[in-house]
Amino acid sequence: MMWSVVPEDWLCPPVAVVVERVLNQVRPGSLIVLHDGVRGGSQAAEVVRRLIPALGEQGFDFVRLPLSGNLPSCRGN
């Protein structure tokens, strides 16, 4: 699976900018990528804390993706 929303959070913009970028890019079925680590990760929790209610207000639901071991093979098996 690949993401479809990339807010460039690794560049460490303010939290409000990351949230705005996600809200501008998200569509039904979107997969949002956020980085947690040395680059961009210090704000990930705050971004998520703001995004979940904002996306919920727009009518989005959140689903758990299957574990990678349960994904179909690209080899056609």
mmCIF file of the N, C-alpha and C atoms, coordinates in Angstrom:
data_MODEL
# 
_entry.id   MODEL 
# 
loop_
_atom_site.group_PDB 
_atom_site.id 
_atom_site.type_symbol 
_atom_site.label_atom_id 
_atom_site.label_alt_id 
_atom_site.label_comp_id 
_atom_site.label_asym_id 
_atom_site.label_entity_id 
_atom_site.label_seq_id 
_atom_site.pdbx_PDB_ins_code 
_atom_site.Cartn_x 
_atom_site.Cartn_y 
_atom_site.Cartn_z 
_atom_site.occupancy 
_atom_site.B_iso_or_equiv 
_atom_site.pdbx_formal_charge 
_atom_site.auth_seq_id 
_atom_site.auth_comp_id 
_atom_site.auth_asym_id 
_atom_site.auth_atom_id 
_atom_site.pdbx_PDB_model_num 
ATOM 1   N N  . MET A 1 1  ? 0.845   -1.177  0.000  1.00 0.00 ? 1  MET A N  1 
ATOM 2   C CA . MET A 1 1  ? 0.000   0.000   0.000  1.00 0.00 ? 1  MET A CA 1 
ATOM 3   C C  . MET A 1 1  ? 0.885   1.233   0.000  1.00 0.00 ? 1  MET A C  1 
ATOM 4   N N  . MET A 1 2  ? 0.429   2.212   -0.705 1.00 0.00 ? 2  MET A N  1 
ATOM 5   C CA . MET A 1 2  ? 1.160   3.480   -0.756 1.00 0.00 ? 2  MET A CA 1 
ATOM 6   C C  . MET A 1 2  ? 0.247   4.590   -0.262 1.00 0.00 ? 2  MET A C  1 
ATOM 7   N N  . TRP A 1 3  ? 0.858   5.615   0.240  1.00 0.00 ? 3  TRP A N  1 
ATOM 8   C CA . TRP A 1 3  ? 0.112   6.753   0.750  1.00 0.00 ? 3  TRP A CA 1 
ATOM 9   C C  . TRP A 1 3  ? -0.373  7.619   -0.395 1.00 0.00 ? 3  TRP A C  1 
ATOM 10  N N  . SER A 1 4  ? -1.384  8.438   -0.102 1.00 0.00 ? 4  SER A N  1 
ATOM 11  C CA . SER A 1 4  ? -1.905  9.366   -1.102 1.00 0.00 ? 4  SER A CA 1 
ATOM 12  C C  . SER A 1 4  ? -1.898  10.809  -0.589 1.00 0.00 ? 4  SER A C  1 
ATOM 13  N N  . VAL A 1 5  ? -1.624  10.990  0.697  1.00 0.00 ? 5  VAL A N  1 
ATOM 14  C CA . VAL A 1 5  ? -1.539  12.329  1.281  1.00 0.00 ? 5  VAL A CA 1 
ATOM 15  C C  . VAL A 1 5  ? -0.165  12.470  1.922  1.00 0.00 ? 5  VAL A C  1 
ATOM 16  N N  . VAL A 1 6  ? 0.617   13.414  1.399  1.00 0.00 ? 6  VAL A N  1 
ATOM 17  C CA . VAL A 1 6  ? 1.978   13.630  1.883  1.00 0.00 ? 6  VAL A CA 1 
ATOM 18  C C  . VAL A 1 6  ? 2.123   15.104  2.270  1.00 0.00 ? 6  VAL A C  1 
ATOM 19  N N  . PRO A 1 7  ? 2.014   15.420  3.555  1.00 0.00 ? 7  PRO A N  1 
ATOM 20  C CA . PRO A 1 7  ? 2.061   16.829  3.960  1.00 0.00 ? 7  PRO A CA 1 
ATOM 21  C C  . PRO A 1 7  ? 3.467   17.392  4.150  1.00 0.00 ? 7  PRO A C  1 
ATOM 22  N N  . GLU A 1 8  ? 4.486   16.651  3.742  1.00 0.00 ? 8  GLU A N  1 
ATOM 23  C CA . GLU A 1 8  ? 5.886   17.084  3.862  1.00 0.00 ? 8  GLU A CA 1 
ATOM 24  C C  . GLU A 1 8  ? 6.239   17.489  5.293  1.00 0.00 ? 8  GLU A C  1 
ATOM 25  N N  . ASP A 1 9  ? 5.796   16.677  6.242  1.00 0.00 ? 9  ASP A N  1 
ATOM 26  C CA . ASP A 1 9  ? 6.050   16.966  7.650  1.00 0.00 ? 9  ASP A CA 1 
ATOM 27  C C  . ASP A 1 9  ? 7.513   16.794  8.023  1.00 0.00 ? 9  ASP A C  1 
ATOM 28  N N  . TRP A 1 10 ? 8.284   16.070  7.220  1.00 0.00 ? 10 TRP A N  1 
ATOM 29  C CA . TRP A 1 10 ? 9.709   15.884  7.502  1.00 0.00 ? 10 TRP A CA 1 
ATOM 30  C C  . TRP A 1 10 ? 10.485  17.194  7.368  1.00 0.00 ? 10 TRP A C  1 
ATOM 31  N N  . LEU A 1 11 ? 9.882   18.198  6.734  1.00 0.00 ? 11 LEU A N  1 
ATOM 32  C CA . LEU A 1 11 ? 10.524  19.505  6.622  1.00 0.00 ? 11 LEU A CA 1 
ATOM 33  C C  . LEU A 1 11 ? 10.278  20.355  7.867  1.00 0.00 ? 11 LEU A C  1 
ATOM 34  N N  . CYS A 1 12 ? 9.525   19.820  8.823  1.00 0.00 ? 12 CYS A N  1 
ATOM 35  C CA . CYS A 1 12 ? 9.241   20.443  10.119 1.00 0.00 ? 12 CYS A CA 1 
ATOM 36  C C  . CYS A 1 12 ? 8.527   21.791  10.033 1.00 0.00 ? 12 CYS A C  1 
ATOM 37  N N  . PRO A 1 13 ? 7.482   21.894  9.201  1.00 0.00 ? 13 PRO A N  1 
ATOM 38  C CA . PRO A 1 13 ? 6.685   23.118  9.236  1.00 0.00 ? 13 PRO A CA 1 
ATOM 39  C C  . PRO A 1 13 ? 5.869   23.146  10.529 1.00 0.00 ? 13 PRO A C  1 
ATOM 40  N N  . PRO A 1 14 ? 5.253   24.273  10.852 1.00 0.00 ? 14 PRO A N  1 
ATOM 41  C CA . PRO A 1 14 ? 4.402   24.315  12.043 1.00 0.00 ? 14 PRO A CA 1 
ATOM 42  C C  . PRO A 1 14 ? 3.264   23.286  11.953 1.00 0.00 ? 14 PRO A C  1 
ATOM 43  N N  . VAL A 1 15 ? 2.808   22.836  13.110 1.00 0.00 ? 15 VAL A N  1 
ATOM 44  C CA . VAL A 1 15 ? 1.737   21.835  13.177 1.00 0.00 ? 15 VAL A CA 1 
ATOM 45  C C  . VAL A 1 15 ? 0.527   22.284  12.356 1.00 0.00 ? 15 VAL A C  1 
ATOM 46  N N  . ALA A 1 16 ? 0.131   23.536  12.489 1.00 0.00 ? 16 ALA A N  1 
ATOM 47  C CA . ALA A 1 16 ? -1.044  24.030  11.771 1.00 0.00 ? 16 ALA A CA 1 
ATOM 48  C C  . ALA A 1 16 ? -0.883  23.895  10.255 1.00 0.00 ? 16 ALA A C  1 
ATOM 49  N N  . VAL A 1 17 ? 0.335   24.048  9.765  1.00 0.00 ? 17 VAL A N  1 
ATOM 50  C CA . VAL A 1 17 ? 0.593   23.913  8.324  1.00 0.00 ? 17 VAL A CA 1 
ATOM 51  C C  . VAL A 1 17 ? 0.428   22.459  7.896  1.00 0.00 ? 17 VAL A C  1 
ATOM 52  N N  . VAL A 1 18 ? 0.950   21.532  8.674  1.00 0.00 ? 18 VAL A N  1 
ATOM 53  C CA . VAL A 1 18 ? 0.814   20.108  8.350  1.00 0.00 ? 18 VAL A CA 1 
ATOM 54  C C  . VAL A 1 18 ? -0.665  19.728  8.338  1.00 0.00 ? 18 VAL A C  1 
ATOM 55  N N  . VAL A 1 19 ? -1.401  20.159  9.347  1.00 0.00 ? 19 VAL A N  1 
ATOM 56  C CA . VAL A 1 19 ? -2.833  19.856  9.420  1.00 0.00 ? 19 VAL A CA 1 
ATOM 57  C C  . VAL A 1 19 ? -3.553  20.429  8.207  1.00 0.00 ? 19 VAL A C  1 
ATOM 58  N N  . GLU A 1 20 ? -3.268  21.661  7.858  1.00 0.00 ? 20 GLU A N  1 
ATOM 59  C CA . GLU A 1 20 ? -3.905  22.293  6.699  1.00 0.00 ? 20 GLU A CA 1 
ATOM 60  C C  . GLU A 1 20 ? -3.581  21.540  5.409  1.00 0.00 ? 20 GLU A C  1 
ATOM 61  N N  . ARG A 1 21 ? -2.345  21.115  5.257  1.00 0.00 ? 21 ARG A N  1 
ATOM 62  C CA . ARG A 1 21 ? -1.957  20.366  4.055  1.00 0.00 ? 21 ARG A CA 1 
ATOM 63  C C  . ARG A 1 21 ? -2.733  19.058  3.952  1.00 0.00 ? 21 ARG A C  1 
ATOM 64  N N  . VAL A 1 22 ? -2.860  18.359  5.067  1.00 0.00 ? 22 VAL A N  1 
ATOM 65  C CA . VAL A 1 22 ? -3.618  17.101  5.055  1.00 0.00 ? 22 VAL A CA 1 
ATOM 66  C C  . VAL A 1 22 ? -5.069  17.385  4.691  1.00 0.00 ? 22 VAL A C  1 
ATOM 67  N N  . LEU A 1 23 ? -5.674  18.350  5.335  1.00 0.00 ? 23 LEU A N  1 
ATOM 68  C CA . LEU A 1 23 ? -7.082  18.651  5.080  1.00 0.00 ? 23 LEU A CA 1 
ATOM 69  C C  . LEU A 1 23 ? -7.318  19.071  3.636  1.00 0.00 ? 23 LEU A C  1 
ATOM 70  N N  . ASN A 1 24 ? -6.340  19.706  3.012  1.00 0.00 ? 24 ASN A N  1 
ATOM 71  C CA . ASN A 1 24 ? -6.473  20.112  1.610  1.00 0.00 ? 24 ASN A CA 1 
ATOM 72  C C  . ASN A 1 24 ? -6.303  18.948  0.639  1.00 0.00 ? 24 ASN A C  1 
ATOM 73  N N  . GLN A 1 25 ? -5.550  17.922  1.026  1.00 0.00 ? 25 GLN A N  1 
ATOM 74  C CA . GLN A 1 25 ? -5.248  16.811  0.128  1.00 0.00 ? 25 GLN A CA 1 
ATOM 75  C C  . GLN A 1 25 ? -6.158  15.600  0.303  1.00 0.00 ? 25 GLN A C  1 
ATOM 76  N N  . VAL A 1 26 ? -6.750  15.444  1.475  1.00 0.00 ? 26 VAL A N  1 
ATOM 77  C CA . VAL A 1 26 ? -7.460  14.206  1.798  1.00 0.00 ? 26 VAL A CA 1 
ATOM 78  C C  . VAL A 1 26 ? -8.739  14.067  0.967  1.00 0.00 ? 26 VAL A C  1 
ATOM 79  N N  . ARG A 1 27 ? -8.986  12.829  0.555  1.00 0.00 ? 27 ARG A N  1 
ATOM 80  C CA . ARG A 1 27 ? -10.176 12.443  -0.202 1.00 0.00 ? 27 ARG A CA 1 
ATOM 81  C C  . ARG A 1 27 ? -10.648 11.107  0.360  1.00 0.00 ? 27 ARG A C  1 
ATOM 82  N N  . PRO A 1 28 ? -11.865 10.700  0.073  1.00 0.00 ? 28 PRO A N  1 
ATOM 83  C CA . PRO A 1 28 ? -12.292 9.367   0.526  1.00 0.00 ? 28 PRO A CA 1 
ATOM 84  C C  . PRO A 1 28 ? -11.309 8.292   0.051  1.00 0.00 ? 28 PRO A C  1 
ATOM 85  N N  . GLY A 1 29 ? -10.885 7.448   0.969  1.00 0.00 ? 29 GLY A N  1 
ATOM 86  C CA . GLY A 1 29 ? -9.940  6.381   0.658  1.00 0.00 ? 29 GLY A CA 1 
ATOM 87  C C  . GLY A 1 29 ? -8.484  6.766   0.794  1.00 0.00 ? 29 GLY A C  1 
ATOM 88  N N  . SER A 1 30 ? -8.211  7.990   1.188  1.00 0.00 ? 30 SER A N  1 
ATOM 89  C CA . SER A 1 30 ? -6.823  8.455   1.312  1.00 0.00 ? 30 SER A CA 1 
ATOM 90  C C  . SER A 1 30 ? -6.071  7.694   2.394  1.00 0.00 ? 30 SER A C  1 
ATOM 91  N N  . LEU A 1 31 ? -4.770  7.532   2.154  1.00 0.00 ? 31 LEU A N  1 
ATOM 92  C CA . LEU A 1 31 ? -3.837  7.039   3.158  1.00 0.00 ? 31 LEU A CA 1 
ATOM 93  C C  . LEU A 1 31 ? -2.868  8.180   3.446  1.00 0.00 ? 31 LEU A C  1 
ATOM 94  N N  . ILE A 1 32 ? -2.839  8.592   4.698  1.00 0.00 ? 32 ILE A N  1 
ATOM 95  C CA . ILE A 1 32 ? -2.033  9.740   5.113  1.00 0.00 ? 32 ILE A CA 1 
ATOM 96  C C  . ILE A 1 32 ? -0.716  9.238   5.688  1.00 0.00 ? 32 ILE A C  1 
ATOM 97  N N  . VAL A 1 33 ? 0.396   9.783   5.199  1.00 0.00 ? 33 VAL A N  1 
ATOM 98  C CA . VAL A 1 33 ? 1.702   9.425   5.754  1.00 0.00 ? 33 VAL A CA 1 
ATOM 99  C C  . VAL A 1 33 ? 2.187   10.573  6.635  1.00 0.00 ? 33 VAL A C  1 
ATOM 100 N N  . LEU A 1 34 ? 2.559   10.216  7.872  1.00 0.00 ? 34 LEU A N  1 
ATOM 101 C CA . LEU A 1 34 ? 3.209   11.147  8.787  1.00 0.00 ? 34 LEU A CA 1 
ATOM 102 C C  . LEU A 1 34 ? 4.478   10.476  9.277  1.00 0.00 ? 34 LEU A C  1 
ATOM 103 N N  . HIS A 1 35 ? 5.492   11.252  9.498  1.00 0.00 ? 35 HIS A N  1 
ATOM 104 C CA . HIS A 1 35 ? 6.788   10.717  9.896  1.00 0.00 ? 35 HIS A CA 1 
ATOM 105 C C  . HIS A 1 35 ? 6.986   10.871  11.394 1.00 0.00 ? 35 HIS A C  1 
ATOM 106 N N  . ASP A 1 36 ? 7.434   9.806   12.023 1.00 0.00 ? 36 ASP A N  1 
ATOM 107 C CA . ASP A 1 36 ? 7.772   9.871   13.444 1.00 0.00 ? 36 ASP A CA 1 
ATOM 108 C C  . ASP A 1 36 ? 9.216   9.441   13.580 1.00 0.00 ? 36 ASP A C  1 
ATOM 109 N N  . GLY A 1 37 ? 10.024  10.325  14.021 1.00 0.00 ? 37 GLY A N  1 
ATOM 110 C CA . GLY A 1 37 ? 11.444  10.032  14.138 1.00 0.00 ? 37 GLY A CA 1 
ATOM 111 C C  . GLY A 1 37 ? 12.226  11.319  14.292 1.00 0.00 ? 37 GLY A C  1 
ATOM 112 N N  . VAL A 1 38 ? 13.467  11.235  13.968 1.00 0.00 ? 38 VAL A N  1 
ATOM 113 C CA . VAL A 1 38 ? 14.346  12.381  14.139 1.00 0.00 ? 38 VAL A CA 1 
ATOM 114 C C  . VAL A 1 38 ? 13.879  13.558  13.286 1.00 0.00 ? 38 VAL A C  1 
ATOM 115 N N  . ARG A 1 39 ? 13.489  13.285  12.045 1.00 0.00 ? 39 ARG A N  1 
ATOM 116 C CA . ARG A 1 39 ? 13.038  14.343  11.143 1.00 0.00 ? 39 ARG A CA 1 
ATOM 117 C C  . ARG A 1 39 ? 11.519  14.330  11.047 1.00 0.00 ? 39 ARG A C  1 
ATOM 118 N N  . GLY A 1 40 ? 10.870  15.325  11.611 1.00 0.00 ? 40 GLY A N  1 
ATOM 119 C CA . GLY A 1 40 ? 9.440   15.473  11.469 1.00 0.00 ? 40 GLY A CA 1 
ATOM 120 C C  . GLY A 1 40 ? 8.612   14.802  12.541 1.00 0.00 ? 40 GLY A C  1 
ATOM 121 N N  . GLY A 1 41 ? 9.199   13.944  13.329 1.00 0.00 ? 41 GLY A N  1 
ATOM 122 C CA . GLY A 1 41 ? 8.426   13.172  14.274 1.00 0.00 ? 41 GLY A CA 1 
ATOM 123 C C  . GLY A 1 41 ? 8.071   13.862  15.561 1.00 0.00 ? 41 GLY A C  1 
ATOM 124 N N  . SER A 1 42 ? 8.752   14.929  15.883 1.00 0.00 ? 42 SER A N  1 
ATOM 125 C CA . SER A 1 42 ? 8.499   15.576  17.163 1.00 0.00 ? 42 SER A CA 1 
ATOM 126 C C  . SER A 1 42 ? 7.091   16.153  17.238 1.00 0.00 ? 42 SER A C  1 
ATOM 127 N N  . GLN A 1 43 ? 6.476   16.407  16.109 1.00 0.00 ? 43 GLN A N  1 
ATOM 128 C CA . GLN A 1 43 ? 5.148   17.011  16.087 1.00 0.00 ? 43 GLN A CA 1 
ATOM 129 C C  . GLN A 1 43 ? 4.050   16.034  15.673 1.00 0.00 ? 43 GLN A C  1 
ATOM 130 N N  . ALA A 1 44 ? 4.383   14.809  15.364 1.00 0.00 ? 44 ALA A N  1 
ATOM 131 C CA . ALA A 1 44 ? 3.403   13.863  14.820 1.00 0.00 ? 44 ALA A CA 1 
ATOM 132 C C  . ALA A 1 44 ? 2.211   13.666  15.752 1.00 0.00 ? 44 ALA A C  1 
ATOM 133 N N  . ALA A 1 45 ? 2.453   13.531  17.044 1.00 0.00 ? 45 ALA A N  1 
ATOM 134 C CA . ALA A 1 45 ? 1.351   13.299  17.987 1.00 0.00 ? 45 ALA A CA 1 
ATOM 135 C C  . ALA A 1 45 ? 0.396   14.494  18.010 1.00 0.00 ? 45 ALA A C  1 
ATOM 136 N N  . GLU A 1 46 ? 0.933   15.689  17.987 1.00 0.00 ? 46 GLU A N  1 
ATOM 137 C CA . GLU A 1 46 ? 0.077   16.883  17.993 1.00 0.00 ? 46 GLU A CA 1 
ATOM 138 C C  . GLU A 1 46 ? -0.696  17.006  16.683 1.00 0.00 ? 46 GLU A C  1 
ATOM 139 N N  . VAL A 1 47 ? -0.064  16.685  15.570 1.00 0.00 ? 47 VAL A N  1 
ATOM 140 C CA . VAL A 1 47 ? -0.750  16.705  14.277 1.00 0.00 ? 47 VAL A CA 1 
ATOM 141 C C  . VAL A 1 47 ? -1.931  15.742  14.313 1.00 0.00 ? 47 VAL A C  1 
ATOM 142 N N  . VAL A 1 48 ? -1.707  14.531  14.784 1.00 0.00 ? 48 VAL A N  1 
ATOM 143 C CA . VAL A 1 48 ? -2.776  13.527  14.840 1.00 0.00 ? 48 VAL A CA 1 
ATOM 144 C C  . VAL A 1 48 ? -3.868  13.973  15.805 1.00 0.00 ? 48 VAL A C  1 
ATOM 145 N N  . ARG A 1 49 ? -3.483  14.546  16.940 1.00 0.00 ? 49 ARG A N  1 
ATOM 146 C CA . ARG A 1 49 ? -4.472  15.017  17.920 1.00 0.00 ? 49 ARG A CA 1 
ATOM 147 C C  . ARG A 1 49 ? -5.421  16.045  17.300 1.00 0.00 ? 49 ARG A C  1 
ATOM 148 N N  . ARG A 1 50 ? -4.904  16.865  16.396 1.00 0.00 ? 50 ARG A N  1 
ATOM 149 C CA . ARG A 1 50 ? -5.750  17.867  15.725 1.00 0.00 ? 50 ARG A CA 1 
ATOM 150 C C  . ARG A 1 50 ? -6.484  17.291  14.515 1.00 0.00 ? 50 ARG A C  1 
ATOM 151 N N  . LEU A 1 51 ? -5.836  16.377  13.806 1.00 0.00 ? 51 LEU A N  1 
ATOM 152 C CA . LEU A 1 51 ? -6.424  15.851  12.577 1.00 0.00 ? 51 LEU A CA 1 
ATOM 153 C C  . LEU A 1 51 ? -7.641  14.966  12.814 1.00 0.00 ? 51 LEU A C  1 
ATOM 154 N N  . ILE A 1 52 ? -7.583  14.102  13.806 1.00 0.00 ? 52 ILE A N  1 
ATOM 155 C CA . ILE A 1 52 ? -8.679  13.145  14.001 1.00 0.00 ? 52 ILE A CA 1 
ATOM 156 C C  . ILE A 1 52 ? -10.017 13.860  14.178 1.00 0.00 ? 52 ILE A C  1 
ATOM 157 N N  . PRO A 1 53 ? -10.138 14.831  15.075 1.00 0.00 ? 53 PRO A N  1 
ATOM 158 C CA . PRO A 1 53 ? -11.438 15.498  15.171 1.00 0.00 ? 53 PRO A CA 1 
ATOM 159 C C  . PRO A 1 53 ? -11.800 16.304  13.917 1.00 0.00 ? 53 PRO A C  1 
ATOM 160 N N  . ALA A 1 54 ? -10.804 16.941  13.297 1.00 0.00 ? 54 ALA A N  1 
ATOM 161 C CA . ALA A 1 54 ? -11.092 17.738  12.097 1.00 0.00 ? 54 ALA A CA 1 
ATOM 162 C C  . ALA A 1 54 ? -11.590 16.863  10.964 1.00 0.00 ? 54 ALA A C  1 
ATOM 163 N N  . LEU A 1 55 ? -10.975 15.706  10.771 1.00 0.00 ? 55 LEU A N  1 
ATOM 164 C CA . LEU A 1 55 ? -11.423 14.794  9.723  1.00 0.00 ? 55 LEU A CA 1 
ATOM 165 C C  . LEU A 1 55 ? -12.777 14.180  10.066 1.00 0.00 ? 55 LEU A C  1 
ATOM 166 N N  . GLY A 1 56 ? -12.988 13.883  11.352 1.00 0.00 ? 56 GLY A N  1 
ATOM 167 C CA . GLY A 1 56 ? -14.284 13.366  11.781 1.00 0.00 ? 56 GLY A CA 1 
ATOM 168 C C  . GLY A 1 56 ? -15.401 14.360  11.512 1.00 0.00 ? 56 GLY A C  1 
ATOM 169 N N  . GLU A 1 57 ? -15.142 15.638  11.731 1.00 0.00 ? 57 GLU A N  1 
ATOM 170 C CA . GLU A 1 57 ? -16.134 16.684  11.456 1.00 0.00 ? 57 GLU A CA 1 
ATOM 171 C C  . GLU A 1 57 ? -16.475 16.762  9.975  1.00 0.00 ? 57 GLU A C  1 
ATOM 172 N N  . GLN A 1 58 ? -15.536 16.359  9.125  1.00 0.00 ? 58 GLN A N  1 
ATOM 173 C CA . GLN A 1 58 ? -15.773 16.367  7.681  1.00 0.00 ? 58 GLN A CA 1 
ATOM 174 C C  . GLN A 1 58 ? -16.420 15.070  7.205  1.00 0.00 ? 58 GLN A C  1 
ATOM 175 N N  . GLY A 1 59 ? -16.724 14.173  8.141  1.00 0.00 ? 59 GLY A N  1 
ATOM 176 C CA . GLY A 1 59 ? -17.419 12.940  7.794  1.00 0.00 ? 59 GLY A CA 1 
ATOM 177 C C  . GLY A 1 59 ? -16.523 11.759  7.487  1.00 0.00 ? 59 GLY A C  1 
ATOM 178 N N  . PHE A 1 60 ? -15.226 11.887  7.716  1.00 0.00 ? 60 PHE A N  1 
ATOM 179 C CA . PHE A 1 60 ? -14.315 10.780  7.457  1.00 0.00 ? 60 PHE A CA 1 
ATOM 180 C C  . PHE A 1 60 ? -14.353 9.772   8.598  1.00 0.00 ? 60 PHE A C  1 
ATOM 181 N N  . ASP A 1 61 ? -14.227 8.515   8.255  1.00 0.00 ? 61 ASP A N  1 
ATOM 182 C CA . ASP A 1 61 ? -14.095 7.435   9.223  1.00 0.00 ? 61 ASP A CA 1 
ATOM 183 C C  . ASP A 1 61 ? -12.670 6.919   9.153  1.00 0.00 ? 61 ASP A C  1 
ATOM 184 N N  . PHE A 1 62 ? -12.255 6.232   10.195 1.00 0.00 ? 62 PHE A N  1 
ATOM 185 C CA . PHE A 1 62 ? -10.919 5.666   10.249 1.00 0.00 ? 62 PHE A CA 1 
ATOM 186 C C  . PHE A 1 62 ? -11.042 4.155   10.315 1.00 0.00 ? 62 PHE A C  1 
ATOM 187 N N  . VAL A 1 63 ? -10.234 3.475   9.528  1.00 0.00 ? 63 VAL A N  1 
ATOM 188 C CA . VAL A 1 63 ? -10.255 2.017   9.521  1.00 0.00 ? 63 VAL A CA 1 
ATOM 189 C C  . VAL A 1 63 ? -8.845  1.491   9.749  1.00 0.00 ? 63 VAL A C  1 
ATOM 190 N N  . ARG A 1 64 ? -8.790  0.308   10.303 1.00 0.00 ? 64 ARG A N  1 
ATOM 191 C CA . ARG A 1 64 ? -7.510  -0.357  10.520 1.00 0.00 ? 64 ARG A CA 1 
ATOM 192 C C  . ARG A 1 64 ? -7.153  -1.119  9.247  1.00 0.00 ? 64 ARG A C  1 
ATOM 193 N N  . LEU A 1 65 ? -5.949  -0.936  8.783  1.00 0.00 ? 65 LEU A N  1 
ATOM 194 C CA . LEU A 1 65 ? -5.491  -1.662  7.604  1.00 0.00 ? 65 LEU A CA 1 
ATOM 195 C C  . LEU A 1 65 ? -5.077  -3.070  8.021  1.00 0.00 ? 65 LEU A C  1 
ATOM 196 N N  . PRO A 1 66 ? -5.181  -4.023  7.115  1.00 0.00 ? 66 PRO A N  1 
ATOM 197 C CA . PRO A 1 66 ? -4.746  -5.382  7.461  1.00 0.00 ? 66 PRO A CA 1 
ATOM 198 C C  . PRO A 1 66 ? -3.245  -5.423  7.693  1.00 0.00 ? 66 PRO A C  1 
ATOM 199 N N  . LEU A 1 67 ? -2.809  -6.373  8.493  1.00 0.00 ? 67 LEU A N  1 
ATOM 200 C CA . LEU A 1 67 ? -1.381  -6.571  8.699  1.00 0.00 ? 67 LEU A CA 1 
ATOM 201 C C  . LEU A 1 67 ? -0.735  -6.931  7.383  1.00 0.00 ? 67 LEU A C  1 
ATOM 202 N N  . SER A 1 68 ? 0.519   -6.560  7.211  1.00 0.00 ? 68 SER A N  1 
ATOM 203 C CA . SER A 1 68 ? 1.181   -6.768  5.932  1.00 0.00 ? 68 SER A CA 1 
ATOM 204 C C  . SER A 1 68 ? 1.212   -8.231  5.518  1.00 0.00 ? 68 SER A C  1 
ATOM 205 N N  . GLY A 1 69 ? 1.257   -9.144  6.461  1.00 0.00 ? 69 GLY A N  1 
ATOM 206 C CA . GLY A 1 69 ? 1.273   -10.568 6.122  1.00 0.00 ? 69 GLY A CA 1 
ATOM 207 C C  . GLY A 1 69 ? -0.027  -11.050 5.513  1.00 0.00 ? 69 GLY A C  1 
ATOM 208 N N  . ASN A 1 70 ? -1.100  -10.266 5.640  1.00 0.00 ? 70 ASN A N  1 
ATOM 209 C CA . ASN A 1 70 ? -2.396  -10.651 5.113  1.00 0.00 ? 70 ASN A CA 1 
ATOM 210 C C  . ASN A 1 70 ? -2.730  -9.971  3.794  1.00 0.00 ? 70 ASN A C  1 
ATOM 211 N N  . LEU A 1 71 ? -1.810  -9.216  3.261  1.00 0.00 ? 71 LEU A N  1 
ATOM 212 C CA . LEU A 1 71 ? -2.060  -8.519  2.001  1.00 0.00 ? 71 LEU A CA 1 
ATOM 213 C C  . LEU A 1 71 ? -1.864  -9.465  0.834  1.00 0.00 ? 71 LEU A C  1 
ATOM 214 N N  . PRO A 1 72 ? -2.611  -9.256  -0.250 1.00 0.00 ? 72 PRO A N  1 
ATOM 215 C CA . PRO A 1 72 ? -2.413  -10.111 -1.420 1.00 0.00 ? 72 PRO A CA 1 
ATOM 216 C C  . PRO A 1 72 ? -1.025  -9.944  -2.013 1.00 0.00 ? 72 PRO A C  1 
ATOM 217 N N  . SER A 1 73 ? -0.540  -10.991 -2.604 1.00 0.00 ? 73 SER A N  1 
ATOM 218 C CA . SER A 1 73 ? 0.783   -10.970 -3.220 1.00 0.00 ? 73 SER A CA 1 
ATOM 219 C C  . SER A 1 73 ? 0.739   -10.256 -4.554 1.00 0.00 ? 73 SER A C  1 
ATOM 220 N N  . CYS A 1 74 ? 1.815   -9.560  -4.874 1.00 0.00 ? 74 CYS A N  1 
ATOM 221 C CA . CYS A 1 74 ? 1.934   -8.905  -6.182 1.00 0.00 ? 74 CYS A CA 1 
ATOM 222 C C  . CYS A 1 74 ? 2.260   -9.932  -7.276 1.00 0.00 ? 74 CYS A C  1 
ATOM 223 N N  . ARG A 1 75 ? 2.599   -11.142 -6.905 1.00 0.00 ? 75 ARG A N  1 
ATOM 224 C CA . ARG A 1 75 ? 2.995   -12.178 -7.875 1.00 0.00 ? 75 ARG A CA 1 
ATOM 225 C C  . ARG A 1 75 ? 1.792   -12.895 -8.470 1.00 0.00 ? 75 ARG A C  1 
ATOM 226 N N  . GLY A 1 76 ? 0.590   -12.510 -8.043 1.00 0.00 ? 76 GLY A N  1 
ATOM 227 C CA . GLY A 1 76 ? -0.598  -13.155 -8.582 1.00 0.00 ? 76 GLY A CA 1 
ATOM 228 C C  . GLY A 1 76 ? -0.912  -14.489 -7.943 1.00 0.00 ? 76 GLY A C  1 
ATOM 229 N N  . ASN A 1 77 ? -0.277  -14.832 -6.843 1.00 0.00 ? 77 ASN A N  1 
ATOM 230 C CA . ASN A 1 77 ? -0.551  -16.097 -6.153 1.00 0.00 ? 77 ASN A CA 1 
ATOM 231 C C  . ASN A 1 77 ? -1.794  -15.997 -5.319 1.00 0.00 ? 77 ASN A C  1 
# 
